[in-house]
């Protein structure tokens, strides 16, 4: 009996240490974000040749709007080109022939994004400096190319830009919009302020053309062939830093399709689990030589945010019950209270002021659904991922 009590005590202390350290980690970068300074956008000579690659996502895509925002840039004509990658029938777009863009269509429906991108880059001439990767649901700010060009001329090889979710009409869209901003504040602005690499997205990111080509040609394929995980894995190993431009924005229209949303969540959870194994192998190889690998390792062991915050609330209320029924028990209620307070402060610092409105409170109704989805993936991983392993669903490129 005493042994059982000791085991329970060790488990309890381990859980407390985990949530305490993780909460301090999030608060630390949430505070650092306050000191983030956007790079000065001084006028200069435009020298960069940029290729914009647009992946056509097929279903409910806004390809024409994506092309228009890519072409209507405050950037010299002839210094950039637009390439569309698609495996769908583009005849439905009446305006498409009017645009000066290159269209590459693939009839095969078994390629991953990384394979598609590798083929396209190998077909392009080597006279580009930067590759910008977006999808057909993205729209670029008018000065987008100008800003990434200046950053490149200052020596930045990989530039992640700020994604803003549009179309916040449904509860799910509001939830995604808020969590996206929390990620941008903590894992991009906060990290860059400290001199670490920003967290990478699949879209709205500019790469040194030759570097990206080299990465895709020479990289080892991860078990789950996720484009941004493949690239980030190579970047970590090479010790290259990912920069972030908070004021260089691109907008993404959120899909209202709940089935598609659930598939994306399942893929994200599964690919993160497999990516953790890859980062662990990098850590074993480099030990403590690369701070970005250690940081990425810590990020990957964090629970998904909804599960993380809910677990802290449950821990707090359980400790209250224990304290209530055991009057002489010192309990852990004060620890849970401090952890809860730390996370509340971190959230307040990380959520933009525009979301502090009454209409956004209804996202709390979505939490039980998201928790059930996460639990389903954790308990039935094989069945969950088998349902989404098809490379194309409804003629949509795999994300």
Phi, psi and omega in degrees: 000319179296322178297318179298319179297321179294319179297315179298320180296318179296316179298316181297315180296320178299316179297317180297317179296318180301307183292327178294310180295317180297321180292318177296323177300311181294318180294320181303312181282334175293323177288318179300327180302331180295338182260007179294135177239122178292141178301141178291126182267074180280146178295138180205177178285130179275114182243343188283135171262125188239136171249126178261118180255120181251119174274123178279114182277358172080268187293127177053030180279161179243057188300316182299316179295322179296319179294316181299317180291332179285325182277327182274061182254147174280071187207142185301133176296144182092347179264357178212153178228155179242128179237132179252131174251123184213150170235020179248173180278110185275002181294340181290345179266102183294326185279348188304317180298342182284340187268140177279071182234158177259130182248126176243114181253136178243123181280332179292141181244044181227007183272148172272166178302317182297321179291319178300313182294320179298317180296315182295315180297325179290335179276339182277153176288160183272030182259017176258151176261320184234147172243122176253126183249121177223178174236175188287359174260002183263148171231139183259146169298154185296333181257018185301308183295324179298315182293316181290332177294316178296319179297321179295319180293341177271007174101006180279123182269330180227123189233111175269134180251171190276118176269131177240126181278130179251168179073047183275068182260322181267165178299318181296318180296320178297318179299313180297318180299317181289314181295328177296319178291322177299316178299318181295320181291312186278308189270357177237294181299313181297318181291317180295324178301324179276352181095011178267171177287143174284154175291141188264142171255166177283332186241163177065034182233135181253134181240149165302125188304310183291324179295314180298318179299316180295319180297313183291328180283327188250353186287149174281133181289129174285160183301319176253111197281070182267126188304306184291332177289320177300311183293315181296323178301315179291322180297316179299315182295325182274351178074027180269138182267137177265121179270168183220134177243102185291327183268002175259101193252147166229151188246137180237127178281121183287134178286130180275001181283111184294326179296316179295320178299314180297320178298318179297319179296317180296315179298319182297313181296317182291315181294326177296322179296315180290325180293327178302320179297320180294317180293324176299320178293324176294320180296317179298325182287317186258352181054240184253023183283333185239108182295331180291329177290318178298317180296316180295323178299317179294320178300319185287338178270358174288138175292155172308143191306316181298316179292323180297307182293322179294321179298321179294318178298316179297316178300320180295313182290324177295319179294328176295318180296317179298316180294328182290317184274338179243092188297328182267003182276121180298326176063185181237019187300322181291326177297311181298324179296318179294316179299317178298316179296319179301315182289325176297316178297317180299319179294315180301318181289335188261350181259123180301153184300331184296343181269356179274066178228157184299326186292344181269354181293338183289356176294340179297334179291339183277342185303314178302322180294317181293320178298319179293323178294314179297317179298319179299317181294317181294321184274334182230055187300316184296311180296321182296313185283333177298331181285344183238010183279356178290127185301327181232128175238122183055043179061028182252131177300142182292133180268000000 
